[in-house]
Amino acid sequence: MEKIDAGRRRMLKVGGAGLLGTGLAGCIGGGGGGGGGSTTNVGMVYATGGLGDNSFNDMAHKGVTRAEEEFSVKSKDTEPSSPSDVAALQKKLARSTNPDYELISCIGFVQTTALKKNAKNFSDQKFMVVDSVVEQDNVSSYTFKEHQGSFQVGHLAGLLTSKDFQTTASAEGTEVKASTNGDLKVGFVGGKEVPLIKKFEAGFKAGVKHANSDVKVTSAYVGGWSDPGKGQSIANSMYESGADIVYHSAGGSGNGVFKAAQNKGRYAIGVDSDQSKSLPKYSNVVLASMVKHVDNAVYRSVKRTVNGNFDGGSIHSLGLKKDGVEAVYGNKIGSEIPDSVKSKLDSSRKKIVNGDITVPTKPKNV
């Protein structure tokens, strides 16, 4: 593909509206920031699974929404129905003249291959990417140390499954009596079996082992991000086999884990957002969530763009130390977790931040 340099792209933006064919022109209305207006326009290309996952994509949307509230920013959401749609969506936003997008936010590792090409071909377009590194001067990359936050919730699961722990709580009119069972078994449900999600699994297993090396961890993968039925089926099998706490990193598929926990009177741990709040109907079984602050990454990148100090070419790695990830107790039953357990989590967090505990990124290294 011919590289579209800065001069060429400016010409396209002035006279190449016919090249768009995208349906984006005029989608937002109002002035674009690229022509000297006061509004900064931001294009969002979400990960497959889309908005409404109450997890990863919704956290990214939370970040750009915050930017809209605090600055003169307007955003356009685009959602790929499959990985093959990503490249075209990135191109459509980059070619748009009405509005001219000062920043295109690419959410998820699925963006990587397409962005490597598009960042070169649209060299004067600013991009940011989450969960990947694209080494181009016009791309700001944000990655997270998911294994560290997963260690924390694994530590929690390992400590609680070793105790006689019970709760009774209502959520949206449904009361659930849940408990641990003394079997010393917990579970992990992933979305797709890719290196990124393996980091969640590895951290979780390491945290469980840190709590009690006698606890068995069963892992399984759904194969996708938007199949809650399969997520529920996998979790049901885990609970029926003796697991009393299941942690998911499966996007919308993880919603089925919460439903299974309610049906079985057991517990679940959420991911990416505080899912006791984003999915309140399941809050009576959500012990905690491994919150991944994708919202902060998007917000920071938009803020830098607005302020004229976009940091293209930079690589940000956010973990426990920089509050990129954290274990957040559930808002309904988190208060029931003993202080002695929370104190141990505080201790392990400090040790990870200080380097006294090194968390593996691959399950085989646990």
C-alpha positions in Angstrom: 0.0 0.0 0.0 1.3 3.4 -0.9 2.4 5.4 2.2 0.2 8.5 2.7 2.5 11.1 4.0 1.5 14.3 5.8 1.3 16.5 2.7 -0.6 13.9 0.8 -3.1 13.3 3.7 -3.8 17.0 4.0 -4.7 17.1 0.3 -7.0 14.1 0.8 -8.7 15.8 3.8 -9.4 18.9 1.7 -10.5 17.4 -1.5 -10.8 13.6 -1.0 -14.2 13.3 0.6 -15.1 10.9 -2.1 -12.4 8.5 -0.7 -14.2 8.2 2.6 -17.2 6.0 1.7 -17.4 5.6 5.5 -20.6 7.2 6.7 -18.4 9.1 9.2 -18.6 12.5 7.6 -20.9 14.7 9.7 -21.6 11.9 12.3 -20.7 14.1 15.1 -21.6 17.5 13.7 -20.0 20.7 14.7 -16.5 21.9 14.0 -13.5 19.6 13.9 -10.4 20.5 15.9 -8.0 19.9 13.0 -9.1 23.0 11.2 -8.3 25.3 14.1 -11.6 24.9 16.0 -11.8 24.6 19.7 -13.2 21.1 19.8 -10.9 18.1 19.9 -12.4 15.1 18.1 -11.5 11.6 19.2 -12.3 8.4 17.3 -12.7 5.2 19.2 -12.1 1.8 17.7 -13.2 -0.8 20.4 -12.1 -4.4 20.8 -14.3 -7.2 19.4 -17.1 -7.8 21.9 -18.1 -4.2 21.7 -19.7 -1.8 24.1 -22.0 -3.1 26.8 -19.6 -5.7 28.0 -19.6 -4.1 31.5 -15.8 -4.7 31.4 -12.9 -3.9 29.1 -14.6 -1.8 26.3 -16.9 -0.1 28.7 -13.9 1.0 30.8 -12.3 2.6 27.7 -15.6 4.4 27.0 -15.6 5.6 30.6 -12.3 7.3 29.9 -13.3 9.1 26.8 -16.6 10.1 28.5 -14.7 11.7 31.3 -12.6 13.6 28.8 -15.8 14.9 27.2 -17.0 16.1 30.5 -13.8 17.9 31.4 -12.7 19.3 28.1 -14.1 20.4 24.8 -14.0 16.9 23.3 -16.4 15.0 21.1 -16.0 11.3 20.4 -17.2 8.8 17.8 -17.6 5.1 18.8 -16.9 2.4 16.3 -17.2 -1.3 17.1 -15.7 -4.1 14.9 -18.0 -7.2 14.6 -14.9 -9.3 13.9 -11.1 -8.8 13.9 -11.2 -8.3 10.1 -13.1 -5.1 10.6 -10.4 -3.3 12.6 -8.2 -2.1 9.8 -11.0 -0.6 7.9 -12.4 1.3 10.9 -9.0 2.7 11.7 -8.6 3.9 8.1 -12.1 5.4 8.0 -11.4 7.5 11.1 -8.0 8.5 9.8 -9.3 9.6 6.4 -12.3 11.6 7.9 -12.4 15.3 7.2 -15.7 16.1 8.8 -14.7 15.9 11.6 -11.0 15.6 11.5 -10.0 13.3 14.4 -7.0 14.6 16.3 -6.7 11.3 18.1 -7.8 7.7 17.3 -7.9 5.4 20.3 -7.4 1.8 19.4 -8.6 -0.5 22.2 -7.2 -4.0 22.6 -4.5 -6.3 21.2 -6.7 -7.1 18.2 -5.7 -3.6 16.8 -2.0 -4.4 16.6 -1.4 -5.7 13.0 -3.7 -3.1 11.4 -2.3 -0.2 13.4 1.3 -1.0 12.5 0.3 -0.5 8.8 -2.1 2.4 9.4 0.3 4.4 11.6 2.8 4.3 8.8 0.4 5.2 6.1 -1.2 8.0 8.1 2.0 9.4 9.6 0.5 12.7 10.7 -2.5 11.0 12.5 -2.1 10.6 16.3 -3.1 7.2 17.6 -3.1 5.6 21.0 -3.3 1.8 21.6 -4.2 -0.2 24.6 -2.8 -3.7 25.4 -0.2 -3.5 22.7 3.0 -1.7 21.6 3.3 -0.2 18.2 6.7 1.5 17.8 5.8 4.5 15.7 6.3 8.2 16.4 2.6 8.9 16.0 1.5 6.1 18.4 1.3 6.2 22.2 1.2 2.7 23.6 -0.3 1.6 26.9 0.2 -1.8 28.4 -0.8 -3.1 31.8 0.7 -5.5 34.4 -2.5 -7.6 34.6 -0.6 -10.4 36.3 0.1 -8.2 39.3 -3.6 -7.4 39.9 -4.5 -11.0 39.2 -2.1 -12.1 41.9 -4.0 -9.9 44.3 -7.4 -11.5 43.6 -5.7 -14.9 43.5 -4.3 -14.3 46.9 -7.8 -13.4 48.1 -9.3 -16.5 46.6 -6.6 -18.7 48.1 -7.2 -17.2 51.5 -11.0 -17.3 51.5 -11.3 -20.9 50.1 -9.2 -22.0 53.0 -11.7 -20.5 55.5 -15.3 -21.1 56.5 -16.8 -18.0 54.8 -20.5 -17.3 54.3 -22.6 -14.4 53.1 -26.3 -13.6 52.7 -27.1 -10.7 50.4 -29.8 -9.4 48.1 -29.2 -7.8 44.7 -32.1 -6.3 42.7 -34.6 -8.3 44.7 -32.7 -11.7 44.6 -31.3 -13.0 47.8 -28.4 -15.4 47.6 -26.8 -17.4 50.4 -23.3 -18.2 49.4 -20.4 -20.0 51.1 -17.1 -21.7 50.6 -17.1 -25.5 50.9 -13.8 -26.6 52.4 -12.7 -28.4 49.2 -9.7 -26.1 48.5 -10.6 -25.6 44.9 -10.9 -22.4 42.8 -11.3 -21.7 39.1 -10.2 -19.4 36.3 -12.2 -18.8 33.1 -10.5 -17.0 30.2 -11.9 -15.6 27.0 -9.5 -16.5 24.2 -6.4 -18.4 25.0 -3.9 -15.7 24.0 -0.7 -14.5 25.8 -2.4 -11.5 27.3 -5.1 -13.6 29.0 -2.5 -16.1 30.1 -1.0 -13.3 32.1 -4.2 -13.1 34.1 -4.2 -16.8 34.6 -0.6 -16.9 35.7 -1.0 -14.1 38.2 -4.1 -15.6 39.7 -2.5 -19.0 40.1 0.6 -17.5 41.7 -1.6 -15.5 44.1 -3.5 -18.6 45.1 -0.3 -20.5 45.6 1.1 -17.7 47.8 -2.0 -18.0 50.0 -2.1 -21.8 50.2 -0.1 -24.2 48.1 -2.7 -26.9 48.7 -5.4 -25.1 46.8 -6.1 -26.5 43.3 -6.8 -24.1 40.4 -8.7 -25.3 37.4 -8.5 -23.2 34.2 -10.7 -23.2 31.1 -11.2 -20.9 28.1 -14.5 -19.9 26.4 -12.9 -19.2 23.1 -14.5 -15.8 22.7 -15.6 -12.6 24.5 -19.4 -12.6 24.0 -20.7 -16.0 24.9 -22.1 -15.8 28.4 -23.9 -19.1 27.9 -20.6 -21.0 27.5 -19.1 -19.0 30.3 -21.9 -20.1 32.6 -21.5 -23.8 31.5 -17.8 -23.8 32.2 -18.3 -22.1 35.6 -21.1 -24.6 36.5 -18.8 -27.5 35.8 -16.1 -25.9 38.1 -18.5 -25.3 40.9 -20.0 -28.8 40.6 -16.4 -30.1 40.8 -15.8 -28.4 44.1 -14.6 -24.9 43.2 -16.2 -22.2 45.4 -14.5 -19.1 43.9 -14.1 -18.5 40.1 -12.2 -15.6 38.6 -12.9 -14.6 35.0 -11.1 -12.7 32.3 -13.5 -13.3 29.5 -15.2 -10.0 28.7 -18.9 -10.4 28.2 -18.6 -14.2 28.4 -17.7 -13.7 32.0 -21.3 -12.6 32.8 -22.2 -16.2 32.7 -19.7 -16.9 35.5 -21.6 -14.6 37.8 -24.9 -16.2 36.9 -23.5 -19.7 37.7 -22.2 -18.4 41.0 -25.6 -17.2 42.0 -27.3 -20.5 41.0 -24.7 -22.5 42.9 -24.4 -20.3 46.0 -20.7 -19.7 45.4 -18.5 -16.7 44.6 -17.0 -15.0 41.6 -14.3 -12.4 40.9 -14.8 -9.8 38.2 -12.3 -8.1 35.9 -11.4 -4.8 34.2 -14.1 -2.8 36.0 -15.7 -3.0 39.4 -18.3 -5.5 38.3 -20.2 -5.4 41.5 -21.2 -1.9 40.3 -21.2 -2.4 36.5 -23.4 -5.6 36.9 -25.2 -4.8 40.2 -27.6 -7.7 39.8 -24.7 -10.1 40.5 -23.2 -8.0 43.3 -24.3 -10.5 45.9 -21.7 -13.0 44.7 -18.9 -10.7 43.5 -16.2 -10.8 46.1 -13.9 -8.4 44.3 -12.8 -7.3 40.8 -9.3 -7.0 39.3 -9.8 -3.5 38.0 -7.7 -2.6 34.9 -7.7 1.2 34.5 -8.1 1.3 30.7 -10.2 4.4 31.4 -7.2 6.3 32.8 -5.1 5.3 29.8 -7.7 6.7 27.4 -8.3 9.8 29.5 -4.6 10.6 29.8 -4.0 10.3 26.1 -7.0 12.5 25.2 -5.8 15.1 27.8 -2.3 15.1 26.3 -3.8 15.6 22.9 -6.0 18.5 24.1 -3.1 20.1 25.8 -0.8 19.8 22.8 1.7 17.4 24.4 0.7 14.1 22.9 3.5 11.7 23.6 3.8 9.7 20.4 6.4 7.0 20.4 6.1 6.5 24.2 5.4 3.2 25.9 3.5 3.2 29.2 3.4 0.1 31.4 0.9 0.5 34.3 0.8 -1.9 37.2 0.0 -1.8 40.9 2.7 0.8 41.5 1.1 3.4 39.1 -2.5 2.3 40.0 -2.9 0.9 36.5 -4.4 -2.3 38.1 -5.9 -2.9 41.5 -8.0 -5.4 43.5 -11.3 -3.7 44.4 -13.6 -5.4 46.9 -17.3 -5.9 45.9 -19.6 -3.2 47.1 -22.2 -5.6 48.4 -20.3 -8.4 50.2 -16.7 -7.1 50.2 -17.3 -5.7 53.7 -17.8 -9.3 54.9 -14.3 -10.3 54.0 -12.3 -10.5 57.3 -9.8 -7.7 58.0 -7.1 -10.4 58.5 -7.5 -11.4 54.9 -7.5 -7.8 53.7 -4.3 -7.1 55.7 -2.5 -9.9 54.0 -3.5 -8.5 50.6 -2.2 -5.1 51.6 1.1 -6.8 52.5 1.4 -8.7 49.3 0.6 -5.6 47.3 3.5 -3.7 49.0 5.8 -6.6 48.3 5.0 -6.7 44.6 5.4 -2.9 44.3 8.7 -3.1 46.2 10.0 -6.0 44.1 10.0 -8.5 46.9 7.5 -10.6 45.0 8.0 -11.2 41.3 4.8 -12.3 39.6 5.1 -14.7 36.6 3.4 -13.9 33.3 3.1 -17.5 32.1 1.1 -20.2 33.9 3.9 -22.7 33.3 6.2 -20.6 35.5 3.9 -20.7 38.5 
